[in-house]
Amino acid sequence: MQGKVSQLWALMNRSQMAKGQLVFLFFISLVEVATGLAVPLLTMKLINQISDAGFAVTSLLPVIAILIVQAMLSAIAFYLMRRLGEKVVANLRTEVWEHMLHLRLSYYDAHESGETMSRITQDTNVVKEFVTEQLVSFVSGLFAILGAVVVLLWIDWKMTLLLLIAVPLTIFVTYPLGEKMYAISVENQDELAGFGGRLERILSNIRLVKASQTEQQELAGGKKQIQQLYKYGLKEAKIVAILSPLMTLLMMVVLIAIFGYGGSQVATGAITSGELVAIMIYLVQIIMPFTQMATFFTNLQKTLGATERIVEALNVKREVQDGKPVSATPLPIHFQNVSFKYNEKYVLNDMTFTLEPNETTAFVSRSGGGKTTMFSLIERFYDVTSGAILYGNENIEQFNLTEWRGLFGYVSQNAPLLNGTIRDNVMYGTNGASEQEVLAALKAAYAYDFVMQLDKRLDTEVGEGGIKLSGGQKQRIAIARAILRNPRILLLDEATSNLDNESEREVQLALQALTKNRMTIIIAHRLSTITSADQILVFEEGRLSGQGTHEALQKTHPYYQQLWHNGRLTED
């Protein structure tokens, strides 16, 4: 338990919690507690005065004044507490979000996006609610209890000892239930993250779900997870249902016992009626924090579960950003005995070849032959398992990551677009481009004409994933984005796959202009995209089996000939 609490405190420190503001908040809370402790004493004095000299309005003024001060301090403390909590969660979410953006792709291969979203939103919100609604009030409540106990010992120590009997009983009850609540909370948050992942996966592929008529299948899977969340909710409810009434029962038994004892003391003249009223008010000040402790410990266990998940994510190794500056001169890329395994299976084996500046290289193999994996290794999305990739004579892992990835422009087969305008998507990753540059890129990608025919032109919304555009239109927007980026190294993953014949001819002309004076690497299935390549690399079972021009390989390479004759490489 202590280790989990220290983990929570360490997380609070990581969130750049304003310690000065926290100290000031505690100070305000302590002053509020002190004013609250003064109320019963003033009330005791008031009642004793009324008993001796009768009622006077002026005698109420000190009590009213102190109550007004307490109310003002309470309002200030509440605002500061919420402000502190909101700041903590904002800093925490920023850190988690920044960390997630710089995690390696292998993390996202192993975790659903909904699970990651849960870390940033739900888990951090649990921490926020604990800070704003529980932490400071719990500490001030403890001070209120201690202060009230001290005053009660001064008024009647025997009655105070009777009250303190409830403390060990409370600890005995709450501790084991709190441990159970922690375990349930962790399981519940894991299940909630899984459910979020399912929602994100299904809703982002809703067309596939409907086309495949799998609504009932997905409904059944979702129902199963919802029922599991329901069961965890019931388990939490059972613990709270036991904990809260039990705490109240203990306090009421002690309260009745003290009231009975106090009444007998007044009857014997041992204490005054004013002192009995003061004791009753102090008891209320003690009982209210005690009953709130059940909620505090319940939320503490939930927060510890959320903290564990956040820290687990923050401890995942990030991409190394720092490194040497990249040479301003275009240099060749050398694969030297590169092997790469994914999930303990080797995808690439002992790859050795060179990609020359200002030349076009095509990668050819059957589907799953490792072509896209080599793109990922070149862009440093993954580290090689063995061997090295050199830029010139230096390992690419030594370069500053931002500078290195800034060398590349990438056009994929799927042409991913973000929800936003055409302007946003063309300029994505190229901040500060002028409208003239954007229009020039659209013209070069043969996208200008169709964009200008849209009602809002550059400000037309493309929809989620570019759903409002055709496949060919999306592809040309993606090509325009690469053109605007003006990369030193161009990666084309069958960039013309979604274009009709007329559009493809136009875009091929644009790509021919784009590939001049830059290294271009193409993943190709069509003959038209590779015949003009300076070299073609042929891969079989994750190994390089041949390289040369199209004409040379067609004459000398059996596997390349097989791909050709089987229609794997087809003329248009």
MORANOR-V8149 format. One record per pair of residues at least 24 apart in sequence whose ideal C-beta (glycine too) atoms are under 6 Angstrom apart, sorted by sequence separation. I is the first residue (numbers start at 1). GAP is how many residues later the second one is. D is the distance in Angstrom with one decimal. If there is no record, write none. Layout:
((I,GAP,D) (I,GAP,D))
//
This chain:
((96,24,5.2) (332,24,5.1) (475,24,5.8) (347,26,5.2) (472,26,5.5) (39,27,5.9) (93,27,5.8) (330,27,3.8) (471,27,3.7) (472,27,4.6) (38,28,5.5) (472,28,6.0) (490,28,5.7) (379,29,5.8) (422,29,5.8) (447,29,3.8) (494,29,5.6) (195,30,4.6) (447,30,5.9) (488,30,5.9) (489,30,4.6) (490,30,4.5) (491,30,5.3) (492,30,4.7) (493,30,4.7) (35,31,5.5) (93,31,5.0) (445,31,4.8) (472,31,4.9) (483,31,5.8) (494,31,5.8) (92,32,5.1) (447,33,5.3) (35,34,5.4) (36,34,5.6) (445,34,4.2) (35,35,4.3) (89,35,5.2) (423,35,4.1) (445,35,3.9) (251,36,4.7) (422,36,5.3) (191,37,5.3) (32,38,5.9) (191,38,5.6) (421,38,5.0) (422,38,5.3) (442,38,4.9) (445,38,5.8) (89,39,3.6) (251,39,5.7) (441,39,4.3) (444,39,4.9) (421,40,5.9) (32,41,4.0) (31,42,5.8) (32,42,5.7) (441,42,4.4) (527,42,5.2) (85,43,5.1) (88,43,5.4) (248,43,5.8) (441,43,4.0) (188,44,3.9) (247,44,5.5) (340,44,5.6) (341,44,5.0) (527,44,5.0) (528,44,5.2) (28,45,5.9) (32,45,5.8) (340,45,5.0) (417,45,5.2) (419,45,4.8) (85,46,4.0) (338,46,5.1) (339,46,5.1) (85,47,3.1) (247,47,4.7) (339,47,4.6) (28,48,5.7) (29,48,5.2) (184,48,5.9) (339,48,5.7) (28,49,4.8) (338,49,3.8) (417,49,3.3) (82,50,5.1) (244,50,4.8) (337,50,4.0) (81,51,5.6) (184,51,4.9) (243,51,4.5) (336,51,5.5) (433,51,5.7) (184,52,5.7) (336,52,5.0) (425,52,5.6) (335,54,5.8) (426,54,5.0) (430,54,5.1) (25,55,4.7) (81,55,4.8) (426,55,5.3) (430,55,5.2) (334,56,4.2) (417,57,5.7) (181,58,5.3) (240,58,5.9) (333,58,5.8) (426,58,5.9) (415,59,4.3) (331,60,5.4) (415,60,4.5) (446,60,3.9) (331,61,3.7) (446,61,5.7) (177,62,5.3) (21,63,5.8) (415,63,4.0) (446,64,5.8) (445,65,5.4) (177,66,5.4) (444,66,5.1) (411,67,5.1) (411,68,5.5) (17,71,5.3) (411,71,5.0) (15,73,4.8) (173,73,5.6) (326,73,5.1) (409,73,3.8) (324,74,5.3) (16,75,4.8) (118,75,3.7) (323,75,5.4) (324,75,5.4) (15,76,4.3) (323,76,4.7) (409,76,4.5) (15,77,4.1) (323,77,4.3) (326,77,4.5) (115,78,4.2) (118,78,4.9) (326,78,5.8) (409,78,3.3) (117,79,5.8) (408,79,5.3) (321,80,4.9) (413,80,4.9) (169,81,5.6) (407,81,4.5) (408,81,5.1) (409,81,5.1) (410,81,4.5) (411,81,5.3) (412,81,4.4) (413,81,4.5) (114,82,3.5) (115,82,4.9) (319,82,6.0) (407,82,5.0) (114,83,3.0) (408,83,5.9) (166,84,5.2) (411,84,4.1) (413,84,5.1) (112,85,3.1) (114,86,4.0) (113,87,5.2) (166,88,4.7) (163,91,5.9) (162,96,5.8) (159,99,5.7) (159,102,5.9) (33,107,5.6) (33,110,4.8) (37,110,4.6) (25,111,5.9) (29,111,3.8) (33,111,4.8) (30,113,5.9) (185,116,5.4) (189,116,5.6) (375,116,5.5) (181,117,5.6) (185,117,4.3) (178,119,4.7) (182,119,3.9) (186,119,4.0) (155,120,5.5) (181,120,4.0) (185,120,3.8) (182,122,5.8) (174,123,5.3) (178,123,5.4) (182,123,6.0) (152,130,5.5) (148,134,4.3) (148,137,5.0) (148,138,5.0) (144,141,5.5) (145,141,5.2) (145,144,5.5) (144,145,5.8) (141,148,3.1) (371,152,4.6) (360,155,5.6) (138,158,4.8) (330,158,5.9) (358,159,5.6) (360,160,4.3) (361,160,5.3) (362,160,4.5) (363,160,5.2) (134,162,5.1) (357,162,5.2) (362,162,4.9) (134,165,5.1) (362,168,4.0) (130,169,5.3) (370,169,5.9) (369,170,4.7) (362,171,4.2) (364,172,5.7) (370,172,5.0) (130,173,4.1) (360,173,4.6) (360,174,5.2) (361,174,5.2) (362,174,4.6) (363,174,5.5) (364,174,5.1) (365,174,3.9) (359,175,4.0) (126,176,5.6) (127,176,5.8) (126,177,5.6) (127,179,5.8) (126,180,3.9) (123,183,4.0) (353,184,5.9) (123,186,5.3) (123,187,5.2) (353,191,5.9) (349,193,4.9) (351,193,5.6) (119,194,5.0) (348,194,5.0) (349,194,5.1) (347,195,5.5) (107,209,5.6) (103,213,5.8) (99,215,5.6) (103,215,5.9) (104,215,5.7) (102,216,4.6) (102,217,5.3) (48,224,5.6) (48,226,3.9) (47,227,3.7) (44,230,4.0) (47,230,5.5) (44,231,5.6) (43,234,6.0) (44,234,3.7) (40,238,4.0) (40,241,3.9) (40,242,5.2) (105,276,4.6) (11,296,5.3) (8,299,4.7) (4,300,4.5) (7,300,5.7) (7,304,5.9))
//
